[in-house]
Amino acid sequence: VQLVESGGGLVQAGGSLRLSCAASGDTFGGYDVGWFRQAPGKDRDFVATISRSGSRTYYANSVKGRFTISRDNAKNTAYLQINSLKPEDTTIYYCAASRTPIPPNEPGAYDYWGQGTQVTVSS
């Protein structure tokens, strides 16, 4: 499956963004989807994951309450809604897919990755 992220950009602190992850090449509903973020020179950090049907979600503690992961299998797209953006949210955000991500918060559990989308939050 191929993944393409979009929706990043420059936003002021306190603002919101909705990132999209468009999938192609295989049945999107057969994959769990995760969102990660990675600053230059740092490890890729887990943000959130959603099950194939969308019935189960799991978030990093650091983003609970501000980030919401969702998906629309009919549109082959997953989303990450980010509210109350902070300057420390500035980084590249990646979506990833796996049929069985175990554990779901580890980058190595995902088989397919997008190219990333840059989010920049100004103070």
Rosetta constraint file for C-alpha pairs under 8 A:
AtomPair CA 1 CA 23 HARMONIC 6.53 0.50
AtomPair CA 1 CA 24 HARMONIC 5.67 0.50
AtomPair CA 1 CA 25 HARMONIC 4.79 0.50
AtomPair CA 1 CA 26 HARMONIC 5.20 0.50
AtomPair CA 1 CA 27 HARMONIC 7.97 0.50
AtomPair CA 1 CA 28 HARMONIC 7.71 0.50
AtomPair CA 1 CA 97 HARMONIC 7.97 0.50
AtomPair CA 1 CA 112 HARMONIC 6.72 0.50
AtomPair CA 2 CA 23 HARMONIC 5.52 0.50
AtomPair CA 2 CA 24 HARMONIC 5.21 0.50
AtomPair CA 2 CA 25 HARMONIC 6.02 0.50
AtomPair CA 2 CA 112 HARMONIC 7.04 0.50
AtomPair CA 2 CA 113 HARMONIC 7.45 0.50
AtomPair CA 2 CA 114 HARMONIC 7.11 0.50
AtomPair CA 3 CA 21 HARMONIC 6.24 0.50
AtomPair CA 3 CA 22 HARMONIC 5.59 0.50
AtomPair CA 3 CA 23 HARMONIC 4.64 0.50
AtomPair CA 3 CA 24 HARMONIC 6.69 0.50
AtomPair CA 3 CA 95 HARMONIC 7.30 0.50
AtomPair CA 3 CA 96 HARMONIC 7.38 0.50
AtomPair CA 3 CA 112 HARMONIC 7.35 0.50
AtomPair CA 3 CA 113 HARMONIC 6.15 0.50
AtomPair CA 3 CA 114 HARMONIC 4.60 0.50
AtomPair CA 3 CA 115 HARMONIC 7.72 0.50
AtomPair CA 4 CA 20 HARMONIC 7.96 0.50
AtomPair CA 4 CA 21 HARMONIC 5.44 0.50
AtomPair CA 4 CA 22 HARMONIC 5.18 0.50
AtomPair CA 4 CA 23 HARMONIC 6.59 0.50
AtomPair CA 4 CA 114 HARMONIC 5.08 0.50
AtomPair CA 4 CA 115 HARMONIC 6.53 0.50
AtomPair CA 4 CA 116 HARMONIC 7.55 0.50
AtomPair CA 5 CA 19 HARMONIC 6.95 0.50
AtomPair CA 5 CA 20 HARMONIC 5.45 0.50
AtomPair CA 5 CA 21 HARMONIC 4.39 0.50
AtomPair CA 5 CA 22 HARMONIC 6.37 0.50
AtomPair CA 5 CA 94 HARMONIC 7.00 0.50
AtomPair CA 5 CA 95 HARMONIC 6.83 0.50
AtomPair CA 5 CA 114 HARMONIC 6.18 0.50
AtomPair CA 5 CA 115 HARMONIC 6.88 0.50
AtomPair CA 5 CA 116 HARMONIC 5.80 0.50
AtomPair CA 5 CA 117 HARMONIC 5.84 0.50
AtomPair CA 6 CA 19 HARMONIC 5.76 0.50
AtomPair CA 6 CA 20 HARMONIC 5.22 0.50
AtomPair CA 6 CA 21 HARMONIC 6.57 0.50
AtomPair CA 6 CA 116 HARMONIC 7.86 0.50
AtomPair CA 6 CA 117 HARMONIC 5.86 0.50
AtomPair CA 7 CA 17 HARMONIC 7.03 0.50
AtomPair CA 7 CA 18 HARMONIC 6.00 0.50
AtomPair CA 7 CA 19 HARMONIC 4.47 0.50
AtomPair CA 7 CA 20 HARMONIC 5.99 0.50
AtomPair CA 7 CA 117 HARMONIC 7.13 0.50
AtomPair CA 8 CA 17 HARMONIC 7.09 0.50
AtomPair CA 8 CA 18 HARMONIC 7.66 0.50
AtomPair CA 8 CA 19 HARMONIC 6.15 0.50
AtomPair CA 8 CA 117 HARMONIC 5.31 0.50
AtomPair CA 8 CA 118 HARMONIC 5.21 0.50
AtomPair CA 8 CA 119 HARMONIC 4.86 0.50
AtomPair CA 8 CA 120 HARMONIC 7.81 0.50
AtomPair CA 9 CA 117 HARMONIC 7.97 0.50
AtomPair CA 9 CA 118 HARMONIC 6.15 0.50
AtomPair CA 9 CA 119 HARMONIC 5.04 0.50
AtomPair CA 9 CA 120 HARMONIC 6.01 0.50
AtomPair CA 10 CA 119 HARMONIC 6.23 0.50
AtomPair CA 10 CA 120 HARMONIC 4.71 0.50
AtomPair CA 10 CA 121 HARMONIC 5.86 0.50
AtomPair CA 10 CA 122 HARMONIC 7.25 0.50
AtomPair CA 11 CA 15 HARMONIC 6.26 0.50
AtomPair CA 11 CA 16 HARMONIC 7.49 0.50
AtomPair CA 11 CA 17 HARMONIC 7.92 0.50
AtomPair CA 11 CA 119 HARMONIC 7.88 0.50
AtomPair CA 11 CA 120 HARMONIC 6.32 0.50
AtomPair CA 11 CA 121 HARMONIC 5.03 0.50
AtomPair CA 11 CA 122 HARMONIC 6.23 0.50
AtomPair CA 12 CA 85 HARMONIC 7.52 0.50
AtomPair CA 12 CA 121 HARMONIC 5.38 0.50
AtomPair CA 12 CA 122 HARMONIC 4.78 0.50
AtomPair CA 12 CA 123 HARMONIC 6.19 0.50
AtomPair CA 13 CA 84 HARMONIC 6.88 0.50
AtomPair CA 13 CA 85 HARMONIC 5.16 0.50
AtomPair CA 13 CA 86 HARMONIC 5.08 0.50
AtomPair CA 13 CA 87 HARMONIC 6.30 0.50
AtomPair CA 13 CA 121 HARMONIC 5.67 0.50
AtomPair CA 13 CA 122 HARMONIC 5.69 0.50
AtomPair CA 13 CA 123 HARMONIC 5.32 0.50
AtomPair CA 14 CA 83 HARMONIC 7.12 0.50
AtomPair CA 14 CA 84 HARMONIC 4.14 0.50
AtomPair CA 14 CA 85 HARMONIC 4.81 0.50
AtomPair CA 14 CA 86 HARMONIC 6.46 0.50
AtomPair CA 15 CA 83 HARMONIC 6.26 0.50
AtomPair CA 15 CA 84 HARMONIC 5.42 0.50
AtomPair CA 15 CA 85 HARMONIC 5.42 0.50
AtomPair CA 16 CA 81 HARMONIC 7.42 0.50
AtomPair CA 16 CA 82 HARMONIC 5.47 0.50
AtomPair CA 16 CA 83 HARMONIC 4.42 0.50
AtomPair CA 16 CA 84 HARMONIC 6.09 0.50
AtomPair CA 16 CA 85 HARMONIC 6.05 0.50
AtomPair CA 17 CA 81 HARMONIC 6.00 0.50
AtomPair CA 17 CA 82 HARMONIC 5.28 0.50
AtomPair CA 17 CA 83 HARMONIC 6.71 0.50
AtomPair CA 18 CA 79 HARMONIC 6.63 0.50
AtomPair CA 18 CA 80 HARMONIC 5.58 0.50
AtomPair CA 18 CA 81 HARMONIC 4.35 0.50
AtomPair CA 18 CA 82 HARMONIC 6.09 0.50
AtomPair CA 19 CA 79 HARMONIC 5.48 0.50
AtomPair CA 19 CA 80 HARMONIC 4.98 0.50
AtomPair CA 19 CA 81 HARMONIC 6.33 0.50
AtomPair CA 19 CA 82 HARMONIC 7.91 0.50
AtomPair CA 20 CA 77 HARMONIC 6.63 0.50
AtomPair CA 20 CA 78 HARMONIC 5.78 0.50
AtomPair CA 20 CA 79 HARMONIC 4.54 0.50
AtomPair CA 20 CA 80 HARMONIC 6.52 0.50
AtomPair CA 21 CA 77 HARMONIC 5.37 0.50
AtomPair CA 21 CA 78 HARMONIC 4.99 0.50
AtomPair CA 21 CA 79 HARMONIC 6.09 0.50
AtomPair CA 21 CA 95 HARMONIC 6.29 0.50
AtomPair CA 21 CA 114 HARMONIC 7.85 0.50
AtomPair CA 22 CA 76 HARMONIC 5.98 0.50
AtomPair CA 22 CA 77 HARMONIC 4.46 0.50
AtomPair CA 22 CA 78 HARMONIC 6.62 0.50
AtomPair CA 23 CA 28 HARMONIC 6.45 0.50
AtomPair CA 23 CA 76 HARMONIC 5.37 0.50
AtomPair CA 23 CA 77 HARMONIC 5.98 0.50
AtomPair CA 24 CA 28 HARMONIC 7.28 0.50
AtomPair CA 24 CA 76 HARMONIC 7.12 0.50
AtomPair CA 27 CA 31 HARMONIC 7.81 0.50
AtomPair CA 28 CA 73 HARMONIC 6.30 0.50
AtomPair CA 28 CA 76 HARMONIC 5.56 0.50
AtomPair CA 28 CA 77 HARMONIC 7.92 0.50
AtomPair CA 29 CA 52 HARMONIC 5.31 0.50
AtomPair CA 29 CA 53 HARMONIC 6.67 0.50
AtomPair CA 29 CA 73 HARMONIC 5.64 0.50
AtomPair CA 29 CA 76 HARMONIC 7.63 0.50
AtomPair CA 30 CA 52 HARMONIC 5.91 0.50
AtomPair CA 30 CA 99 HARMONIC 6.28 0.50
AtomPair CA 31 CA 51 HARMONIC 7.41 0.50
AtomPair CA 31 CA 52 HARMONIC 5.28 0.50
AtomPair CA 31 CA 97 HARMONIC 5.79 0.50
AtomPair CA 31 CA 98 HARMONIC 5.19 0.50
AtomPair CA 31 CA 99 HARMONIC 4.51 0.50
AtomPair CA 31 CA 100 HARMONIC 7.52 0.50
AtomPair CA 32 CA 49 HARMONIC 7.20 0.50
AtomPair CA 32 CA 50 HARMONIC 5.82 0.50
AtomPair CA 32 CA 51 HARMONIC 4.64 0.50
AtomPair CA 32 CA 52 HARMONIC 4.70 0.50
AtomPair CA 32 CA 97 HARMONIC 5.63 0.50
AtomPair CA 32 CA 98 HARMONIC 5.43 0.50
AtomPair CA 32 CA 99 HARMONIC 5.87 0.50
AtomPair CA 32 CA 100 HARMONIC 7.02 0.50
AtomPair CA 32 CA 101 HARMONIC 7.13 0.50
AtomPair CA 33 CA 49 HARMONIC 5.58 0.50
AtomPair CA 33 CA 50 HARMONIC 5.45 0.50
AtomPair CA 33 CA 51 HARMONIC 6.70 0.50
AtomPair CA 33 CA 52 HARMONIC 7.38 0.50
AtomPair CA 33 CA 78 HARMONIC 7.37 0.50
AtomPair CA 33 CA 95 HARMONIC 6.90 0.50
AtomPair CA 33 CA 96 HARMONIC 5.59 0.50
AtomPair CA 33 CA 97 HARMONIC 4.53 0.50
AtomPair CA 33 CA 98 HARMONIC 6.61 0.50
AtomPair CA 34 CA 46 HARMONIC 7.78 0.50
AtomPair CA 34 CA 47 HARMONIC 7.48 0.50
AtomPair CA 34 CA 48 HARMONIC 5.65 0.50
AtomPair CA 34 CA 49 HARMONIC 4.05 0.50
AtomPair CA 34 CA 50 HARMONIC 6.40 0.50
AtomPair CA 34 CA 95 HARMONIC 5.60 0.50
AtomPair CA 34 CA 96 HARMONIC 5.10 0.50
AtomPair CA 34 CA 97 HARMONIC 6.26 0.50
AtomPair CA 34 CA 104 HARMONIC 7.55 0.50
AtomPair CA 34 CA 105 HARMONIC 7.90 0.50
AtomPair CA 35 CA 46 HARMONIC 6.52 0.50
AtomPair CA 35 CA 47 HARMONIC 5.37 0.50
AtomPair CA 35 CA 48 HARMONIC 5.26 0.50
AtomPair CA 35 CA 49 HARMONIC 6.18 0.50
AtomPair CA 35 CA 80 HARMONIC 7.58 0.50
AtomPair CA 35 CA 93 HARMONIC 6.97 0.50
AtomPair CA 35 CA 94 HARMONIC 5.64 0.50
AtomPair CA 35 CA 95 HARMONIC 4.45 0.50
AtomPair CA 35 CA 96 HARMONIC 6.28 0.50
AtomPair CA 36 CA 44 HARMONIC 6.34 0.50
AtomPair CA 36 CA 45 HARMONIC 5.36 0.50
AtomPair CA 36 CA 46 HARMONIC 4.52 0.50
AtomPair CA 36 CA 47 HARMONIC 4.95 0.50
AtomPair CA 36 CA 48 HARMONIC 7.07 0.50
AtomPair CA 36 CA 93 HARMONIC 5.76 0.50
AtomPair CA 36 CA 94 HARMONIC 5.15 0.50
AtomPair CA 36 CA 95 HARMONIC 6.27 0.50
AtomPair CA 36 CA 96 HARMONIC 7.78 0.50
AtomPair CA 36 CA 107 HARMONIC 7.74 0.50
AtomPair CA 37 CA 44 HARMONIC 5.58 0.50
AtomPair CA 37 CA 45 HARMONIC 5.26 0.50
AtomPair CA 37 CA 46 HARMONIC 6.63 0.50
AtomPair CA 37 CA 47 HARMONIC 6.80 0.50
AtomPair CA 37 CA 91 HARMONIC 6.50 0.50
AtomPair CA 37 CA 92 HARMONIC 5.51 0.50
AtomPair CA 37 CA 93 HARMONIC 4.30 0.50
AtomPair CA 37 CA 94 HARMONIC 5.84 0.50
AtomPair CA 38 CA 42 HARMONIC 6.33 0.50
AtomPair CA 38 CA 43 HARMONIC 6.11 0.50
AtomPair CA 38 CA 44 HARMONIC 4.42 0.50
AtomPair CA 38 CA 45 HARMONIC 6.03 0.50
AtomPair CA 38 CA 91 HARMONIC 6.00 0.50
AtomPair CA 38 CA 92 HARMONIC 5.51 0.50
AtomPair CA 38 CA 93 HARMONIC 6.61 0.50
AtomPair CA 38 CA 94 HARMONIC 7.95 0.50
AtomPair CA 39 CA 43 HARMONIC 7.37 0.50
AtomPair CA 39 CA 44 HARMONIC 7.46 0.50
AtomPair CA 39 CA 90 HARMONIC 7.86 0.50
AtomPair CA 39 CA 91 HARMONIC 5.03 0.50
AtomPair CA 39 CA 92 HARMONIC 6.36 0.50
AtomPair CA 40 CA 91 HARMONIC 7.87 0.50
AtomPair CA 44 CA 107 HARMONIC 7.08 0.50
AtomPair CA 45 CA 107 HARMONIC 7.81 0.50
AtomPair CA 46 CA 60 HARMONIC 6.42 0.50
AtomPair CA 46 CA 105 HARMONIC 5.39 0.50
AtomPair CA 46 CA 106 HARMONIC 6.75 0.50
AtomPair CA 46 CA 107 HARMONIC 7.28 0.50
AtomPair CA 47 CA 59 HARMONIC 5.92 0.50
AtomPair CA 47 CA 60 HARMONIC 5.21 0.50
AtomPair CA 47 CA 63 HARMONIC 6.87 0.50
AtomPair CA 47 CA 105 HARMONIC 7.79 0.50
AtomPair CA 48 CA 57 HARMONIC 7.19 0.50
AtomPair CA 48 CA 58 HARMONIC 5.53 0.50
AtomPair CA 48 CA 59 HARMONIC 4.30 0.50
AtomPair CA 48 CA 60 HARMONIC 6.09 0.50
AtomPair CA 48 CA 69 HARMONIC 6.58 0.50
AtomPair CA 48 CA 105 HARMONIC 7.52 0.50
AtomPair CA 49 CA 57 HARMONIC 5.62 0.50
AtomPair CA 49 CA 58 HARMONIC 5.34 0.50
AtomPair CA 49 CA 59 HARMONIC 6.62 0.50
AtomPair CA 49 CA 69 HARMONIC 6.95 0.50
AtomPair CA 49 CA 104 HARMONIC 6.84 0.50
AtomPair CA 49 CA 105 HARMONIC 7.50 0.50
AtomPair CA 50 CA 54 HARMONIC 5.68 0.50
AtomPair CA 50 CA 55 HARMONIC 7.52 0.50
AtomPair CA 50 CA 56 HARMONIC 5.74 0.50
AtomPair CA 50 CA 57 HARMONIC 4.46 0.50
AtomPair CA 50 CA 58 HARMONIC 6.63 0.50
AtomPair CA 50 CA 69 HARMONIC 6.69 0.50
AtomPair CA 50 CA 70 HARMONIC 6.87 0.50
AtomPair CA 50 CA 71 HARMONIC 7.79 0.50
AtomPair CA 51 CA 55 HARMONIC 6.30 0.50
AtomPair CA 51 CA 56 HARMONIC 5.28 0.50
AtomPair CA 51 CA 57 HARMONIC 6.46 0.50
AtomPair CA 53 CA 73 HARMONIC 7.88 0.50
AtomPair CA 54 CA 70 HARMONIC 6.65 0.50
AtomPair CA 54 CA 71 HARMONIC 6.33 0.50
AtomPair CA 57 CA 69 HARMONIC 7.18 0.50
AtomPair CA 59 CA 63 HARMONIC 6.71 0.50
AtomPair CA 59 CA 64 HARMONIC 6.02 0.50
AtomPair CA 60 CA 64 HARMONIC 6.47 0.50
AtomPair CA 63 CA 67 HARMONIC 5.66 0.50
AtomPair CA 66 CA 82 HARMONIC 5.91 0.50
AtomPair CA 66 CA 83 HARMONIC 5.12 0.50
AtomPair CA 66 CA 84 HARMONIC 6.45 0.50
AtomPair CA 67 CA 80 HARMONIC 6.70 0.50
AtomPair CA 67 CA 81 HARMONIC 5.51 0.50
AtomPair CA 67 CA 82 HARMONIC 4.62 0.50
AtomPair CA 67 CA 83 HARMONIC 6.33 0.50
AtomPair CA 68 CA 79 HARMONIC 8.00 0.50
AtomPair CA 68 CA 80 HARMONIC 5.65 0.50
AtomPair CA 68 CA 81 HARMONIC 5.00 0.50
AtomPair CA 68 CA 82 HARMONIC 6.64 0.50
AtomPair CA 69 CA 78 HARMONIC 7.46 0.50
AtomPair CA 69 CA 79 HARMONIC 5.68 0.50
AtomPair CA 69 CA 80 HARMONIC 4.62 0.50
AtomPair CA 69 CA 81 HARMONIC 6.38 0.50
AtomPair CA 70 CA 78 HARMONIC 5.78 0.50
AtomPair CA 70 CA 79 HARMONIC 5.19 0.50
AtomPair CA 70 CA 80 HARMONIC 6.56 0.50
AtomPair CA 71 CA 76 HARMONIC 7.87 0.50
AtomPair CA 71 CA 77 HARMONIC 5.81 0.50
AtomPair CA 71 CA 78 HARMONIC 4.00 0.50
AtomPair CA 71 CA 79 HARMONIC 5.78 0.50
AtomPair CA 72 CA 76 HARMONIC 6.14 0.50
AtomPair CA 72 CA 77 HARMONIC 5.47 0.50
AtomPair CA 72 CA 78 HARMONIC 6.19 0.50
AtomPair CA 73 CA 77 HARMONIC 6.27 0.50
AtomPair CA 73 CA 78 HARMONIC 7.84 0.50
AtomPair CA 85 CA 89 HARMONIC 6.55 0.50
AtomPair CA 85 CA 121 HARMONIC 6.75 0.50
AtomPair CA 86 CA 90 HARMONIC 7.58 0.50
AtomPair CA 86 CA 121 HARMONIC 6.21 0.50
AtomPair CA 86 CA 122 HARMONIC 7.93 0.50
AtomPair CA 86 CA 123 HARMONIC 7.62 0.50
AtomPair CA 87 CA 120 HARMONIC 7.33 0.50
AtomPair CA 87 CA 121 HARMONIC 4.72 0.50
AtomPair CA 87 CA 122 HARMONIC 5.86 0.50
AtomPair CA 87 CA 123 HARMONIC 6.06 0.50
AtomPair CA 88 CA 121 HARMONIC 7.60 0.50
AtomPair CA 89 CA 119 HARMONIC 7.35 0.50
AtomPair CA 89 CA 120 HARMONIC 7.39 0.50
AtomPair CA 89 CA 121 HARMONIC 6.76 0.50
AtomPair CA 90 CA 118 HARMONIC 7.69 0.50
AtomPair CA 90 CA 119 HARMONIC 5.30 0.50
AtomPair CA 90 CA 120 HARMONIC 4.52 0.50
AtomPair CA 90 CA 121 HARMONIC 5.48 0.50
AtomPair CA 91 CA 118 HARMONIC 5.95 0.50
AtomPair CA 91 CA 119 HARMONIC 5.52 0.50
AtomPair CA 91 CA 120 HARMONIC 6.54 0.50
AtomPair CA 92 CA 116 HARMONIC 5.90 0.50
AtomPair CA 92 CA 117 HARMONIC 5.42 0.50
AtomPair CA 92 CA 118 HARMONIC 4.36 0.50
AtomPair CA 92 CA 119 HARMONIC 5.99 0.50
AtomPair CA 93 CA 116 HARMONIC 5.29 0.50
AtomPair CA 93 CA 117 HARMONIC 5.30 0.50
AtomPair CA 93 CA 118 HARMONIC 6.27 0.50
AtomPair CA 93 CA 119 HARMONIC 7.11 0.50
AtomPair CA 94 CA 113 HARMONIC 7.00 0.50
AtomPair CA 94 CA 114 HARMONIC 6.00 0.50
AtomPair CA 94 CA 115 HARMONIC 6.75 0.50
AtomPair CA 94 CA 116 HARMONIC 4.42 0.50
AtomPair CA 94 CA 117 HARMONIC 6.61 0.50
AtomPair CA 95 CA 113 HARMONIC 5.98 0.50
AtomPair CA 95 CA 114 HARMONIC 5.72 0.50
AtomPair CA 95 CA 116 HARMONIC 7.13 0.50
AtomPair CA 96 CA 110 HARMONIC 6.04 0.50
AtomPair CA 96 CA 111 HARMONIC 7.24 0.50
AtomPair CA 96 CA 112 HARMONIC 5.38 0.50
AtomPair CA 96 CA 113 HARMONIC 4.42 0.50
AtomPair CA 96 CA 114 HARMONIC 6.43 0.50
AtomPair CA 97 CA 110 HARMONIC 5.57 0.50
AtomPair CA 97 CA 111 HARMONIC 6.18 0.50
AtomPair CA 97 CA 112 HARMONIC 5.18 0.50
AtomPair CA 97 CA 113 HARMONIC 6.65 0.50
AtomPair CA 98 CA 109 HARMONIC 7.14 0.50
AtomPair CA 98 CA 110 HARMONIC 4.81 0.50
AtomPair CA 98 CA 111 HARMONIC 5.41 0.50
AtomPair CA 98 CA 112 HARMONIC 6.66 0.50
AtomPair CA 100 CA 109 HARMONIC 7.61 0.50
AtomPair CA 100 CA 110 HARMONIC 8.00 0.50
AtomPair CA 101 CA 106 HARMONIC 7.96 0.50
AtomPair CA 101 CA 109 HARMONIC 4.64 0.50
AtomPair CA 101 CA 110 HARMONIC 5.74 0.50
AtomPair CA 102 CA 106 HARMONIC 7.51 0.50
AtomPair CA 102 CA 109 HARMONIC 5.51 0.50
AtomPair CA 103 CA 109 HARMONIC 6.31 0.50
AtomPair CA 104 CA 109 HARMONIC 6.58 0.50
AtomPair CA 105 CA 109 HARMONIC 7.84 0.50
AtomPair CA 106 CA 110 HARMONIC 7.66 0.50
